[in-house]
């Protein structure tokens, strides 16, 4: 997956999840010419606690996103 495609996917993800802006994903190649991009972010909550958000994005070799999932922990 080239830098241009990663940048295109990043722009889409940053629009949907502004708290991830500037974060670089960890990229893993999947079967069938797909890629998994994993973004991690941490936010502070009132009271000094932190929450971690993980966004997983599946896209094809053309940069078209097929699935986005998020979790918080």
PyMOL Python script that loads the backbone (N, CA, C, O; Angstrom):
from pymol import cmd

cmd.read_pdbstr("""\
ATOM      1  N   UNK A   1       0.860  -1.171   0.000  1.00  0.00           N
ATOM      2  CA  UNK A   1       0.000   0.000   0.000  1.00  0.00           C
ATOM      3  C   UNK A   1       0.901   1.226   0.000  1.00  0.00           C
ATOM      4  O   UNK A   1       1.731   1.401   0.893  1.00  0.00           O
ATOM      5  N   UNK A   2       0.731   2.065  -1.001  1.00  0.00           N
ATOM      6  CA  UNK A   2       1.570   3.241  -1.145  1.00  0.00           C
ATOM      7  C   UNK A   2       1.192   4.375  -0.211  1.00  0.00           C
ATOM      8  O   UNK A   2       0.108   4.382   0.371  1.00  0.00           O
ATOM      9  N   UNK A   3       2.096   5.330  -0.075  1.00  0.00           N
ATOM     10  CA  UNK A   3       1.861   6.477   0.806  1.00  0.00           C
ATOM     11  C   UNK A   3       0.654   7.297   0.388  1.00  0.00           C
ATOM     12  O   UNK A   3      -0.068   7.817   1.239  1.00  0.00           O
ATOM     13  N   UNK A   4       0.425   7.420  -0.923  1.00  0.00           N
ATOM     14  CA  UNK A   4      -0.725   8.206  -1.392  1.00  0.00           C
ATOM     15  C   UNK A   4      -2.033   7.584  -0.948  1.00  0.00           C
ATOM     16  O   UNK A   4      -2.952   8.296  -0.541  1.00  0.00           O
ATOM     17  N   UNK A   5      -2.132   6.247  -1.022  1.00  0.00           N
ATOM     18  CA  UNK A   5      -3.352   5.570  -0.594  1.00  0.00           C
ATOM     19  C   UNK A   5      -3.539   5.662   0.913  1.00  0.00           C
ATOM     20  O   UNK A   5      -4.658   5.839   1.395  1.00  0.00           O
ATOM     21  N   UNK A   6      -2.447   5.542   1.654  1.00  0.00           N
ATOM     22  CA  UNK A   6      -2.529   5.675   3.106  1.00  0.00           C
ATOM     23  C   UNK A   6      -2.985   7.084   3.468  1.00  0.00           C
ATOM     24  O   UNK A   6      -3.817   7.254   4.359  1.00  0.00           O
ATOM     25  N   UNK A   7      -2.456   8.086   2.794  1.00  0.00           N
ATOM     26  CA  UNK A   7      -2.869   9.474   3.049  1.00  0.00           C
ATOM     27  C   UNK A   7      -4.353   9.666   2.764  1.00  0.00           C
ATOM     28  O   UNK A   7      -5.045  10.366   3.503  1.00  0.00           O
ATOM     29  N   UNK A   8      -4.840   9.047   1.697  1.00  0.00           N
ATOM     30  CA  UNK A   8      -6.262   9.174   1.348  1.00  0.00           C
ATOM     31  C   UNK A   8      -7.145   8.538   2.422  1.00  0.00           C
ATOM     32  O   UNK A   8      -8.155   9.116   2.824  1.00  0.00           O
ATOM     33  N   UNK A   9      -6.761   7.350   2.882  1.00  0.00           N
ATOM     34  CA  UNK A   9      -7.515   6.689   3.949  1.00  0.00           C
ATOM     35  C   UNK A   9      -7.418   7.512   5.230  1.00  0.00           C
ATOM     36  O   UNK A   9      -8.413   7.679   5.936  1.00  0.00           O
ATOM     37  N   UNK A  10      -6.223   8.030   5.538  1.00  0.00           N
ATOM     38  CA  UNK A  10      -6.053   8.864   6.734  1.00  0.00           C
ATOM     39  C   UNK A  10      -6.997  10.056   6.724  1.00  0.00           C
ATOM     40  O   UNK A  10      -7.620  10.358   7.742  1.00  0.00           O
ATOM     41  N   UNK A  11      -7.111  10.736   5.591  1.00  0.00           N
ATOM     42  CA  UNK A  11      -7.993  11.908   5.515  1.00  0.00           C
ATOM     43  C   UNK A  11      -9.436  11.530   5.855  1.00  0.00           C
ATOM     44  O   UNK A  11     -10.116  12.256   6.581  1.00  0.00           O
ATOM     45  N   UNK A  12      -9.900  10.396   5.332  1.00  0.00           N
ATOM     46  CA  UNK A  12     -11.265   9.960   5.625  1.00  0.00           C
ATOM     47  C   UNK A  12     -11.438   9.651   7.109  1.00  0.00           C
ATOM     48  O   UNK A  12     -12.433  10.042   7.718  1.00  0.00           O
ATOM     49  N   UNK A  13     -10.474   8.953   7.684  1.00  0.00           N
ATOM     50  CA  UNK A  13     -10.555   8.577   9.097  1.00  0.00           C
ATOM     51  C   UNK A  13     -10.465   9.814   9.984  1.00  0.00           C
ATOM     52  O   UNK A  13     -11.190   9.917  10.974  1.00  0.00           O
ATOM     53  N   UNK A  14      -9.584  10.755   9.643  1.00  0.00           N
ATOM     54  CA  UNK A  14      -9.449  11.978  10.442  1.00  0.00           C
ATOM     55  C   UNK A  14     -10.735  12.807  10.421  1.00  0.00           C
ATOM     56  O   UNK A  14     -11.043  13.486  11.400  1.00  0.00           O
ATOM     57  N   UNK A  15     -11.490  12.761   9.321  1.00  0.00           N
ATOM     58  CA  UNK A  15     -12.762  13.477   9.268  1.00  0.00           C
ATOM     59  C   UNK A  15     -13.787  12.839  10.200  1.00  0.00           C
ATOM     60  O   UNK A  15     -14.544  13.543  10.869  1.00  0.00           O
ATOM     61  N   UNK A  16     -13.812  11.508  10.244  1.00  0.00           N
ATOM     62  CA  UNK A  16     -14.788  10.810  11.085  1.00  0.00           C
ATOM     63  C   UNK A  16     -14.367  10.783  12.554  1.00  0.00           C
ATOM     64  O   UNK A  16     -15.216  10.782  13.445  1.00  0.00           O
ATOM     65  N   UNK A  17     -13.068  10.763  12.803  1.00  0.00           N
ATOM     66  CA  UNK A  17     -12.524  10.681  14.153  1.00  0.00           C
ATOM     67  C   UNK A  17     -11.454  11.761  14.325  1.00  0.00           C
ATOM     68  O   UNK A  17     -10.265  11.462  14.220  1.00  0.00           O
ATOM     69  N   UNK A  18     -11.853  13.018  14.590  1.00  0.00           N
ATOM     70  CA  UNK A  18     -10.895  14.123  14.673  1.00  0.00           C
ATOM     71  C   UNK A  18      -9.812  13.938  15.744  1.00  0.00           C
ATOM     72  O   UNK A  18      -8.723  14.499  15.625  1.00  0.00           O
ATOM     73  N   UNK A  19     -10.105  13.158  16.783  1.00  0.00           N
ATOM     74  CA  UNK A  19      -9.104  12.957  17.831  1.00  0.00           C
ATOM     75  C   UNK A  19      -7.930  12.106  17.350  1.00  0.00           C
ATOM     76  O   UNK A  19      -6.923  12.005  18.051  1.00  0.00           O
ATOM     77  N   UNK A  20      -8.036  11.498  16.178  1.00  0.00           N
ATOM     78  CA  UNK A  20      -6.948  10.700  15.612  1.00  0.00           C
ATOM     79  C   UNK A  20      -6.051  11.505  14.679  1.00  0.00           C
ATOM     80  O   UNK A  20      -5.056  10.985  14.174  1.00  0.00           O
ATOM     81  N   UNK A  21      -6.390  12.756  14.450  1.00  0.00           N
ATOM     82  CA  UNK A  21      -5.636  13.574  13.498  1.00  0.00           C
ATOM     83  C   UNK A  21      -4.154  13.563  13.837  1.00  0.00           C
ATOM     84  O   UNK A  21      -3.753  13.825  14.971  1.00  0.00           O
ATOM     85  N   UNK A  22      -3.354  13.252  12.826  1.00  0.00           N
ATOM     86  CA  UNK A  22      -1.909  13.223  12.996  1.00  0.00           C
ATOM     87  C   UNK A  22      -1.362  11.886  13.446  1.00  0.00           C
ATOM     88  O   UNK A  22      -0.147  11.693  13.461  1.00  0.00           O
ATOM     89  N   UNK A  23      -2.235  10.953  13.816  1.00  0.00           N
ATOM     90  CA  UNK A  23      -1.784   9.629  14.244  1.00  0.00           C
ATOM     91  C   UNK A  23      -1.529   8.767  13.011  1.00  0.00           C
ATOM     92  O   UNK A  23      -2.312   8.783  12.061  1.00  0.00           O
ATOM     93  N   UNK A  24      -0.441   8.022  13.031  1.00  0.00           N
ATOM     94  CA  UNK A  24      -0.118   7.116  11.930  1.00  0.00           C
ATOM     95  C   UNK A  24      -0.629   5.716  12.266  1.00  0.00           C
ATOM     96  O   UNK A  24      -0.494   5.261  13.402  1.00  0.00           O
ATOM     97  N   UNK A  25      -1.212   5.037  11.289  1.00  0.00           N
ATOM     98  CA  UNK A  25      -1.733   3.696  11.549  1.00  0.00           C
ATOM     99  C   UNK A  25      -0.642   2.633  11.456  1.00  0.00           C
ATOM    100  O   UNK A  25       0.391   2.827  10.815  1.00  0.00           O
ATOM    101  N   UNK A  26      -0.900   1.519  12.107  1.00  0.00           N
ATOM    102  CA  UNK A  26      -0.087   0.320  11.923  1.00  0.00           C
ATOM    103  C   UNK A  26      -0.768  -0.462  10.799  1.00  0.00           C
ATOM    104  O   UNK A  26      -1.964  -0.737  10.886  1.00  0.00           O
ATOM    105  N   UNK A  27      -0.039  -0.820   9.759  1.00  0.00           N
ATOM    106  CA  UNK A  27      -0.623  -1.429   8.564  1.00  0.00           C
ATOM    107  C   UNK A  27      -0.195  -2.888   8.464  1.00  0.00           C
ATOM    108  O   UNK A  27       0.985  -3.217   8.578  1.00  0.00           O
ATOM    109  N   UNK A  28      -1.189  -3.757   8.248  1.00  0.00           N
ATOM    110  CA  UNK A  28      -0.952  -5.181   8.088  1.00  0.00           C
ATOM    111  C   UNK A  28      -1.640  -5.647   6.814  1.00  0.00           C
ATOM    112  O   UNK A  28      -2.798  -5.312   6.565  1.00  0.00           O
ATOM    113  N   UNK A  29      -0.922  -6.422   6.011  1.00  0.00           N
ATOM    114  CA  UNK A  29      -1.508  -6.973   4.792  1.00  0.00           C
ATOM    115  C   UNK A  29      -2.394  -8.166   5.154  1.00  0.00           C
ATOM    116  O   UNK A  29      -2.004  -9.022   5.947  1.00  0.00           O
ATOM    117  N   UNK A  30      -3.586  -8.210   4.565  1.00  0.00           N
ATOM    118  CA  UNK A  30      -4.545  -9.278   4.792  1.00  0.00           C
ATOM    119  C   UNK A  30      -4.712 -10.104   3.515  1.00  0.00           C
ATOM    120  O   UNK A  30      -4.261  -9.687   2.448  1.00  0.00           O
ATOM    121  N   UNK A  31      -5.352 -11.264   3.613  1.00  0.00           N
ATOM    122  CA  UNK A  31      -5.616 -12.054   2.398  1.00  0.00           C
ATOM    123  C   UNK A  31      -6.504 -11.286   1.414  1.00  0.00           C
ATOM    124  O   UNK A  31      -7.176 -10.328   1.797  1.00  0.00           O
ATOM    125  N   UNK A  32      -6.503 -11.700   0.175  1.00  0.00           N
ATOM    126  CA  UNK A  32      -7.367 -11.119  -0.872  1.00  0.00           C
ATOM    127  C   UNK A  32      -7.072  -9.653  -1.159  1.00  0.00           C
ATOM    128  O   UNK A  32      -7.993  -8.868  -1.383  1.00  0.00           O
ATOM    129  N   UNK A  33      -5.789  -9.276  -1.154  1.00  0.00           N
ATOM    130  CA  UNK A  33      -5.392  -7.902  -1.511  1.00  0.00           C
ATOM    131  C   UNK A  33      -6.021  -6.841  -0.610  1.00  0.00           C
ATOM    132  O   UNK A  33      -6.311  -5.739  -1.075  1.00  0.00           O
ATOM    133  N   UNK A  34      -6.235  -7.148   0.656  1.00  0.00           N
ATOM    134  CA  UNK A  34      -6.787  -6.179   1.593  1.00  0.00           C
ATOM    135  C   UNK A  34      -5.730  -5.788   2.606  1.00  0.00           C
ATOM    136  O   UNK A  34      -4.733  -6.484   2.797  1.00  0.00           O
ATOM    137  N   UNK A  35      -5.973  -4.647   3.256  1.00  0.00           N
ATOM    138  CA  UNK A  35      -5.065  -4.138   4.272  1.00  0.00           C
ATOM    139  C   UNK A  35      -5.851  -3.776   5.520  1.00  0.00           C
ATOM    140  O   UNK A  35      -6.990  -3.317   5.433  1.00  0.00           O
ATOM    141  N   UNK A  36      -5.242  -3.983   6.681  1.00  0.00           N
ATOM    142  CA  UNK A  36      -5.819  -3.603   7.957  1.00  0.00           C
ATOM    143  C   UNK A  36      -4.981  -2.463   8.525  1.00  0.00           C
ATOM    144  O   UNK A  36      -3.776  -2.604   8.729  1.00  0.00           O
ATOM    145  N   UNK A  37      -5.630  -1.341   8.776  1.00  0.00           N
ATOM    146  CA  UNK A  37      -4.968  -0.184   9.371  1.00  0.00           C
ATOM    147  C   UNK A  37      -5.517  -0.025  10.781  1.00  0.00           C
ATOM    148  O   UNK A  37      -6.732   0.019  10.973  1.00  0.00           O
ATOM    149  N   UNK A  38      -4.634   0.061  11.764  1.00  0.00           N
ATOM    150  CA  UNK A  38      -5.051   0.183  13.156  1.00  0.00           C
ATOM    151  C   UNK A  38      -4.534   1.506  13.713  1.00  0.00           C
ATOM    152  O   UNK A  38      -3.333   1.775  13.706  1.00  0.00           O
ATOM    153  N   UNK A  39      -5.466   2.322  14.193  1.00  0.00           N
ATOM    154  CA  UNK A  39      -5.157   3.623  14.786  1.00  0.00           C
ATOM    155  C   UNK A  39      -5.411   3.530  16.290  1.00  0.00           C
ATOM    156  O   UNK A  39      -6.384   2.907  16.715  1.00  0.00           O
ATOM    157  N   UNK A  40      -4.553   4.138  17.089  1.00  0.00           N
ATOM    158  CA  UNK A  40      -4.714   4.186  18.546  1.00  0.00           C
ATOM    159  C   UNK A  40      -4.691   5.631  19.007  1.00  0.00           C
ATOM    160  O   UNK A  40      -3.890   6.436  18.532  1.00  0.00           O
ATOM    161  N   UNK A  41      -5.583   5.953  19.944  1.00  0.00           N
ATOM    162  CA  UNK A  41      -5.600   7.293  20.536  1.00  0.00           C
ATOM    163  C   UNK A  41      -5.985   7.176  22.000  1.00  0.00           C
ATOM    164  O   UNK A  41      -6.713   6.265  22.394  1.00  0.00           O
ATOM    165  N   UNK A  42      -5.501   8.085  22.780  1.00  0.00           N
ATOM    166  CA  UNK A  42      -5.828   8.113  24.195  1.00  0.00           C
ATOM    167  C   UNK A  42      -6.367   9.500  24.533  1.00  0.00           C
ATOM    168  O   UNK A  42      -5.824  10.513  24.094  1.00  0.00           O
ATOM    169  N   UNK A  43      -7.438   9.531  25.317  1.00  0.00           N
ATOM    170  CA  UNK A  43      -8.055  10.794  25.722  1.00  0.00           C
ATOM    171  C   UNK A  43      -8.195  10.817  27.231  1.00  0.00           C
ATOM    172  O   UNK A  43      -8.444   9.788  27.860  1.00  0.00           O
ATOM    173  N   UNK A  44      -8.033  11.994  27.804  1.00  0.00           N
ATOM    174  CA  UNK A  44      -8.204  12.142  29.240  1.00  0.00           C
ATOM    175  C   UNK A  44      -9.662  12.418  29.562  1.00  0.00           C
ATOM    176  O   UNK A  44     -10.337  13.176  28.865  1.00  0.00           O
ATOM    177  N   UNK A  45     -10.128  11.798  30.614  1.00  0.00           N
ATOM    178  CA  UNK A  45     -11.489  11.997  31.094  1.00  0.00           C
ATOM    179  C   UNK A  45     -11.459  12.880  32.330  1.00  0.00           C
ATOM    180  O   UNK A  45     -10.412  13.031  32.961  1.00  0.00           O
ATOM    181  N   UNK A  46     -12.603  13.467  32.682  1.00  0.00           N
ATOM    182  CA  UNK A  46     -12.651  14.217  33.932  1.00  0.00           C
ATOM    183  C   UNK A  46     -12.260  13.303  35.096  1.00  0.00           C
ATOM    184  O   UNK A  46     -12.651  12.137  35.135  1.00  0.00           O
ATOM    185  N   UNK A  47     -11.511  13.825  36.012  1.00  0.00           N
ATOM    186  CA  UNK A  47     -11.068  13.023  37.143  1.00  0.00           C
ATOM    187  C   UNK A  47      -9.679  12.445  36.943  1.00  0.00           C
ATOM    188  O   UNK A  47      -9.167  11.734  37.808  1.00  0.00           O
ATOM    189  N   UNK A  48      -9.064  12.752  35.795  1.00  0.00           N
ATOM    190  CA  UNK A  48      -7.700  12.322  35.566  1.00  0.00           C
ATOM    191  C   UNK A  48      -7.527  10.948  34.948  1.00  0.00           C
ATOM    192  O   UNK A  48      -6.397  10.531  34.692  1.00  0.00           O
ATOM    193  N   UNK A  49      -8.613  10.235  34.701  1.00  0.00           N
ATOM    194  CA  UNK A  49      -8.487   8.922  34.079  1.00  0.00           C
ATOM    195  C   UNK A  49      -8.364   9.075  32.568  1.00  0.00           C
ATOM    196  O   UNK A  49      -8.736  10.103  32.000  1.00  0.00           O
ATOM    197  N   UNK A  50      -7.838   8.038  31.931  1.00  0.00           N
ATOM    198  CA  UNK A  50      -7.670   8.063  30.475  1.00  0.00           C
ATOM    199  C   UNK A  50      -8.452   6.920  29.849  1.00  0.00           C
ATOM    200  O   UNK A  50      -8.678   5.884  30.474  1.00  0.00           O
ATOM    201  N   UNK A  51      -8.860   7.127  28.608  1.00  0.00           N
ATOM    202  CA  UNK A  51      -9.552   6.093  27.852  1.00  0.00           C
ATOM    203  C   UNK A  51      -8.822   5.928  26.524  1.00  0.00           C
ATOM    204  O   UNK A  51      -8.436   6.909  25.888  1.00  0.00           O
ATOM    205  N   UNK A  52      -8.640   4.692  26.119  1.00  0.00           N
ATOM    206  CA  UNK A  52      -7.950   4.393  24.871  1.00  0.00           C
ATOM    207  C   UNK A  52      -8.974   4.026  23.806  1.00  0.00           C
ATOM    208  O   UNK A  52      -9.896   3.255  24.070  1.00  0.00           O
ATOM    209  N   UNK A  53      -8.819   4.564  22.626  1.00  0.00           N
ATOM    210  CA  UNK A  53      -9.705   4.260  21.508  1.00  0.00           C
ATOM    211  C   UNK A  53      -8.883   3.594  20.410  1.00  0.00           C
ATOM    212  O   UNK A  53      -7.815   4.083  20.041  1.00  0.00           O
ATOM    213  N   UNK A  54      -9.383   2.479  19.892  1.00  0.00           N
ATOM    214  CA  UNK A  54      -8.737   1.759  18.810  1.00  0.00           C
ATOM    215  C   UNK A  54      -9.693   1.724  17.627  1.00  0.00           C
ATOM    216  O   UNK A  54     -10.833   1.279  17.755  1.00  0.00           O
ATOM    217  N   UNK A  55      -9.225   2.195  16.477  1.00  0.00           N
ATOM    218  CA  UNK A  55     -10.010   2.185  15.239  1.00  0.00           C
ATOM    219  C   UNK A  55      -9.337   1.226  14.284  1.00  0.00           C
ATOM    220  O   UNK A  55      -8.146   1.356  13.999  1.00  0.00           O
ATOM    221  N   UNK A  56     -10.104   0.252  13.782  1.00  0.00           N
ATOM    222  CA  UNK A  56      -9.601  -0.724  12.816  1.00  0.00           C
ATOM    223  C   UNK A  56     -10.290  -0.464  11.482  1.00  0.00           C
ATOM    224  O   UNK A  56     -11.516  -0.389  11.413  1.00  0.00           O
ATOM    225  N   UNK A  57      -9.503  -0.328  10.435  1.00  0.00           N
ATOM    226  CA  UNK A  57     -10.018  -0.014   9.106  1.00  0.00           C
ATOM    227  C   UNK A  57      -9.548  -1.091   8.132  1.00  0.00           C
ATOM    228  O   UNK A  57      -8.355  -1.385   8.054  1.00  0.00           O
ATOM    229  N   UNK A  58     -10.482  -1.678   7.391  1.00  0.00           N
ATOM    230  CA  UNK A  58     -10.150  -2.635   6.346  1.00  0.00           C
ATOM    231  C   UNK A  58     -10.373  -1.936   5.015  1.00  0.00           C
ATOM    232  O   UNK A  58     -11.446  -1.386   4.765  1.00  0.00           O
ATOM    233  N   UNK A  59      -9.350  -1.963   4.161  1.00  0.00           N
ATOM    234  CA  UNK A  59      -9.482  -1.351   2.840  1.00  0.00           C
ATOM    235  C   UNK A  59      -8.788  -2.232   1.805  1.00  0.00           C
ATOM    236  O   UNK A  59      -7.983  -3.099   2.143  1.00  0.00           O
ATOM    237  N   UNK A  60      -9.117  -1.991   0.542  1.00  0.00           N
ATOM    238  CA  UNK A  60      -8.493  -2.768  -0.529  1.00  0.00           C
ATOM    239  C   UNK A  60      -7.242  -2.055  -1.026  1.00  0.00           C
ATOM    240  O   UNK A  60      -6.866  -1.006  -0.502  1.00  0.00           O
ATOM    241  N   UNK A  61      -6.612  -2.621  -2.023  1.00  0.00           N
ATOM    242  CA  UNK A  61      -5.352  -2.071  -2.526  1.00  0.00           C
ATOM    243  C   UNK A  61      -5.547  -0.748  -3.272  1.00  0.00           C
ATOM    244  O   UNK A  61      -4.568  -0.083  -3.612  1.00  0.00           O
ATOM    245  N   UNK A  62      -6.810  -0.357  -3.531  1.00  0.00           N
ATOM    246  CA  UNK A  62      -7.100   0.932  -4.144  1.00  0.00           C
ATOM    247  C   UNK A  62      -7.408   2.006  -3.105  1.00  0.00           C
ATOM    248  O   UNK A  62      -7.656   3.158  -3.457  1.00  0.00           O
ATOM    249  N   UNK A  63      -7.391   1.632  -1.825  1.00  0.00           N
ATOM    250  CA  UNK A  63      -7.662   2.586  -0.760  1.00  0.00           C
ATOM    251  C   UNK A  63      -9.128   2.754  -0.443  1.00  0.00           C
ATOM    252  O   UNK A  63      -9.493   3.663   0.302  1.00  0.00           O
ATOM    253  N   UNK A  64      -9.996   1.889  -0.995  1.00  0.00           N
ATOM    254  CA  UNK A  64     -11.429   1.963  -0.724  1.00  0.00           C
ATOM    255  C   UNK A  64     -11.725   1.241   0.582  1.00  0.00           C
ATOM    256  O   UNK A  64     -11.407   0.062   0.739  1.00  0.00           O
ATOM    257  N   UNK A  65     -12.335   1.959   1.515  1.00  0.00           N
ATOM    258  CA  UNK A  65     -12.630   1.415   2.837  1.00  0.00           C
ATOM    259  C   UNK A  65     -13.865   0.524   2.754  1.00  0.00           C
ATOM    260  O   UNK A  65     -14.898   0.922   2.214  1.00  0.00           O
ATOM    261  N   UNK A  66     -13.743  -0.690   3.297  1.00  0.00           N
ATOM    262  CA  UNK A  66     -14.882  -1.602   3.296  1.00  0.00           C
ATOM    263  C   UNK A  66     -15.475  -1.768   4.697  1.00  0.00           C
ATOM    264  O   UNK A  66     -16.642  -2.135   4.834  1.00  0.00           O
ATOM    265  N   UNK A  67     -14.674  -1.498   5.743  1.00  0.00           N
ATOM    266  CA  UNK A  67     -15.177  -1.685   7.101  1.00  0.00           C
ATOM    267  C   UNK A  67     -14.375  -0.829   8.077  1.00  0.00           C
ATOM    268  O   UNK A  67     -13.154  -0.711   7.972  1.00  0.00           O
ATOM    269  N   UNK A  68     -15.101  -0.230   9.037  1.00  0.00           N
ATOM    270  CA  UNK A  68     -14.482   0.530  10.113  1.00  0.00           C
ATOM    271  C   UNK A  68     -15.093   0.046  11.414  1.00  0.00           C
ATOM    272  O   UNK A  68     -16.316  -0.002  11.542  1.00  0.00           O
ATOM    273  N   UNK A  69     -14.262  -0.315  12.383  1.00  0.00           N
ATOM    274  CA  UNK A  69     -14.754  -0.674  13.706  1.00  0.00           C
ATOM    275  C   UNK A  69     -13.988   0.139  14.739  1.00  0.00           C
ATOM    276  O   UNK A  69     -12.830   0.499  14.529  1.00  0.00           O
ATOM    277  N   UNK A  70     -14.650   0.423  15.860  1.00  0.00           N
ATOM    278  CA  UNK A  70     -13.976   1.153  16.925  1.00  0.00           C
ATOM    279  C   UNK A  70     -14.262   0.482  18.252  1.00  0.00           C
ATOM    280  O   UNK A  70     -15.308  -0.139  18.442  1.00  0.00           O
ATOM    281  N   UNK A  71     -13.321   0.617  19.161  1.00  0.00           N
ATOM    282  CA  UNK A  71     -13.509   0.095  20.512  1.00  0.00           C
ATOM    283  C   UNK A  71     -12.831   1.051  21.475  1.00  0.00           C
ATOM    284  O   UNK A  71     -11.903   1.778  21.120  1.00  0.00           O
ATOM    285  N   UNK A  72     -13.319   1.025  22.693  1.00  0.00           N
ATOM    286  CA  UNK A  72     -12.748   1.854  23.750  1.00  0.00           C
ATOM    287  C   UNK A  72     -12.454   0.992  24.951  1.00  0.00           C
ATOM    288  O   UNK A  72     -13.186   0.054  25.266  1.00  0.00           O
ATOM    289  N   UNK A  73     -11.386   1.323  25.602  1.00  0.00           N
ATOM    290  CA  UNK A  73     -11.036   0.519  26.766  1.00  0.00           C
ATOM    291  C   UNK A  73     -10.404   1.318  27.842  1.00  0.00           C
ATOM    292  O   UNK A  73     -10.053   0.775  28.889  1.00  0.00           O
TER     293      UNK A  73
END
""", "prot")
cmd.dss("prot")
cmd.show_as("cartoon", "prot")
cmd.util.cbc("prot")
cmd.orient("prot")
